[in-house]
Amino acid sequence: MTEATPERILLVGDLHGATEAAFQAIEHASALNADLILQLGDLGFWPGEAPTYRYLLKAAKRLRLRGLQMVFVPGNHEQWSQLKRLPIQSDRTVWLRDDEGQFSPTIKAWPLGYRTVWGGTTWLSIPGASSVDRVYRSPGVDWWPDEIQLTEERVPDVVAGGPAQVVVAHDAPWVEGSWLHAHHKQHLPPWRRAQYTPWPVSALIKSDEHQKRLREVVDGVGATKVFHGHHHERYSATYQGTQGEVQVEGLGMNGDPLAQLTLLVDETGTPILEP
């Protein structure tokens, strides 16, 4: 699907339903003359909960005030049971309701495998991740069993959709030797890594598998840039992919400085370096 090409895109990390952080990101995008906000998951789509529903309405209102649109790549902690009930538009995106109850493109979601072409560059959406913390969450309250993930069966389907130069995902691809890989001690087997983390061994295994499947997609479509959230850390990494060097950028979360939470890029995914 080809959309109007935004020349200045503000990438935003996890917001988790934090109104103040969403407002800061929107105002930052406006100050930078961004054409679009692209949020990388865990937006805080919990419309069944009154506080987060009000958060979505407030964010949509602020976006309209600034003449902006926000696209998000759903994370593992969205309320998927509600998101899946929203009608899919002709371009396969999902529009959320505005504060008048009407479906509006002010905030919309990109589904798994969605592609758009901006200025000759194909962008690919990979939502979801494995919830390592679900053992500490309540099903139907702050974790939903029908959360979407990149399953082994979907990998060939997504790759078959054709090449993509930029992947926007919630989870990170598996990159040995990266800062994230070292920080999470992923060089250790899960049963040993569990000594350093509160997550169960089974959850660590599923998380590793999801990152490896994402890496399969990135390499399979020949991407050279990957942007993601989920891990709440701002870092950069590179590795040799099928089409040359792949640049991986992880973003922070609500509460972090804007320099860690956001990244301004152009339609090719190249960072725009400005004061």
Secondary structure, DSSP 8 states (H G I E B T S, - for coil): -B----SSEEEE-B-TT-HHHHHHHHHHHHHTT-SEEEE-S-----TTSHHHHHHHHHHHHHHHHHT--EEE---TTS-HHHHTTS-B-TTS-EEEE-TTS-EEEEEEE--TT-EEEETTEEEEEE-----TTGGGS-BTTTB-TT-----TTHHHHHHHT---SEEEESS----TTSHHHHHTTTTS-HHHHGGGSSS-HHHHHHHHHHHHHHHHHHHHTT-SEEEE-SS---EEEEEEETTEEEEEEE--BTTS-HHHHEEEE-TTS-B----
